[in-house]
Amino acid sequence: MVDKVSADSFSIANQFTISGWYGQWNAGDDAILESFIENVVDRFQASVIVLSERPQNIIGKENTIKAIFHPEISLRGVANAFFKGDLLNLIKTLRQSKLFVLGGGGLLRDNTSWRNLIRILDEIWISKLLGKKVMLYAIGVGPFKTTMGKALIGYTVGLCDLITVRDPQSAKLLIQIGIKPERVHVVSDPAFLLPETKPFDNNLTQDLADRQLVGIFPTWGVCANGDFSQAIKIARVLDYFHEKNALCFMAFPMRVRDGEMDDAKFSAIIQSQMKYPAALKIYNKRLSPSELKWVAGKMLFNITVRLHAMIFSLG
């Protein structure tokens, strides 16, 4: 694990700073971070500072990867960030960095809250005020809900030095809000480049070696407002495959968060709705993105509603 550090305690010879929804135990977001680190550190002889609300969850190599707390720069949070020293530490970090990177994942949207939108855009503003280069890294764009949100995102993206998006629809939305087409580059999701890592779990590797299983990668996100109808539908599909083809399944949660609703709990709900619950085994331990990619490759096939589980399967 990487401890929360001061910007002064880290080498700035060739320092990059990256921000996203990292350290939240979401394998999709962390896969993007892992891929960024894997491809940047050696190629550019760079050190990387990660901005995160949970810096203790960021895993990296000593003297190469560090994490600092991402303060809330809003009317409600800026005073608290200032008096705790987090705001000063953030500014020092960005001032000492050669490049600020935002991404990847579906970040540029205004359909959640203004607090979330400001949390995404604020380091771009600070970086440009400090005269720093800014890159959008395989970003997802949209949906947009408000005219003000679109204008704010359009203005901020226009400040960036390099704009890369993960799909043509994201590029189209940026062009619609005023970004010149030649400035927007469509790239693959960084998770495609993530190397595989065999988990240090002998029971798991032995289980996968003994029999062919179908991988299940569910998400709690389909249970909006306590609606478990999707869990019932998935349970019926698994029962059908088990009854007709004698298939057995293993569910791998991509988001496991202590004390909160997560994919492991959703998997248990699916299992509770099955006619043959013994046909589904739930893996409750947290796996890294590279370990999940290895697991996805060992399955007979995978059933997923998660984008990055699909990418792991294709990879």
Secondary structure, DSSP 8 states (H G I E B T S, - for coil): ---B--GGGS--TTEEEEESSTTSSBHHHHHHHHHHHHHHHHHHT-EEEEEES-GGG----TTTEEEEE----STTTHHHHHHHTHHHHHHHHHHH-SEEEEEEEEEE--SS-HHHHHHHHHHHHHHHHTT-EEEEEEEEE-----HHHHHHHHHHHHT-SEEEESSHHHHHHHHHTT--GGGEEE---GGGG------S-HHHHHHHHHS--EEEE--GGG-GGG--HHHHHHHHHHHHHHHHH---EEE--SB--TTS--HHHHHHHHHHT-SSGGGEEE--S---HHHHHHHHTTSS-EEES-HHHHHHHH-
